[in-house]
Amino acid sequence: MKKHYIQFLFLILSVLVVSNAGASEVMVRLFGLRDCSIESLMADGYDIASVDHNRNYVDIVIDESYLSTLESKAATIRVLPESWVRLLPENTDDAGFYLDPEETWAFWTDLAATYPGLVQSPVTQGQSFQGRDIYSICITSSSGPSDKPAIFFNSLIHAREPATNSVLADFGLWLATEYDNDTMAAYILDNSKIYIIPIVNPDGYVDNMTGDNMQRKNMNYTTPVSSSGIDLNRNFGYQWEYDDLGSSPEPYDETYRGSAAFSEPETQVIQSFTNTINPIGSMHYHSYAEGGMVIYSWNYVNQPTPHQSTFQSWASAMTAQNGYQYGRCGELMYPSNGDACDWSYENSEHQTCLSFGVEVDDDGFWGSQNDTLAIAEFCAECRFMNKLLCMNLLGSVGIEVTTEAEGTGILSVTGISPNPVMNSLNFSASVPSGALFVTIFDLSGRQIDQFDVENLESGDCQLNWEIPAGAPNGVYMLIIESSNQTVGSRFTVLR
Ligand SMILES: [Zn+2]
C-alpha cells in the first residue's frame, strides 16, 4: 500500500515537473547515476535530453524549482549553459543562426528557383494538427534511368532540435551547387530521387520561436485526452506500445505515444508519403548527442535485425570521418517503440527501407544559436554521412551479383578492402587453377578495365587494382573468371 502511495506522489511530482515548464527551466548533466537508471528516471517523468553510456552521464531538462529532486540521484550534477536550453533574448522569433520556420521555407523555395533543373518546388503532403502545411522537396536530375529509386531524409519531428533542418538544408545545397562539379553529387542525382521533409512537426517548431523553446512533441493538447502533446517519434505503427520503456502511456510525459498508432496527422503524413515514394533508404535526423550518434534498428527492443551486418558496416563507414558512435538505440541510449526508423525499415506497406537515425553533435538543443562555425561544422560532418548512405544504397540496387560459392576448387572473391575505395582496391580470391581473368564494370555496364593474372598457385591469392585517375565516384562491379567459373562483387569508389 505504501509503495503505491509513493508511486502516486511520484506521478503527481512528474506531472508538476512537466506542467510547470517555463522560463525557469534549466538543463543539468548527471554524472554517475546512483540507485536509479535511465529507465527509472523516464518512468518518473523526467525529461531526458541526451544519454551517453560511454561517458556515464544523462542530461535532463527540469524546472529549476525541482532541481532538489535530483540531488540524491547522481554523484555529480552540473548545470549546463543557458543557451543549450533556450533561445537568448536576441534570438527569440528567429532562432539565431538556425533556420526558423519562415527561413526554412524561404531556403527551399529559393533553392528551387535557383536550380529549377534539379530542385523541385516544395509540395504540400498534408497538414499538421493546427493546420500547417507539411511539405517535401524532391532533388534529382533529368539524366539517368526513368525509374530512379527514392531516398528519404527528414528532420524536426522533435520540434526543439533545430540542428536537424540545418543539416538537410546543407545537404540539399551541396547536391544542387555541386552537381556540375562533383562526380558524386552527379552520380546521386542521376541515379536517385532525394526527398526531404525539413519540418515534420511545424506546430511545435513555430511554438518554439516564442515561450520556453522546449516543445518536443506536437501541439495536440486535447485529442482524445488532455495532454502536453504527443511524441510523434513514438506514434508510428511498428511495435507501437510494445512496452513502456522509452515510450510512455502518460499524457504529460515527453515520450507520450498517443492513444493509438498513427493517431496524429503528422505521422499519418509521413506514413502516406513514405508508402508513396517507396524509398530504398531513409535518414531520420535528431539532435543532440555530444560527439554524435548513428542509430539503426531494432529500436523497440535491443536485438539485431536481419540487416544487422549491413547496418553496422555502413554505419562504421559513415562515421569514419566524424567519429560518431553507432549502434542500436538500446545499446547507445535506451530502447523505444513506435519510432519512425523501425516502421520505415520493416512493414508490409512498402519495400524494405534501410533506415538510420542520427543524433547531431550539437551543444544541447539551441547551443549553436550564435555560432555559425559550429553549425557549419556539424553540417559538414553529416554531409559526408548523407553522401555515403546514398552511395551505399545505390550500390545495392539495379545490379546482378553472382553468389559466392564455397569449397575447394571453387572460385570465390572475398575481402574487398577498403570499401569504399579511394585509390587502390585490394581483394582476395580463392582460385581453383593457375589463371584468372579480371574485369571491372561500372553500374551502367561499361567495361572500365580488364587484365589477366597467370601462373597462380591454386588456393588463396591477394590481388590489387589501381583506380584509374579519371574514374568517377560510383558503384562498380568486379568480375573474376577462372576454370569456367565466374563470380562478382560490388565496390564503391569515393574520393
Ligand atoms: Zn529527437
Residues whose N, C-alpha, C, O or C-beta is under 5 A from the ligand:
A	BS01	ZN	H158 H286 S287
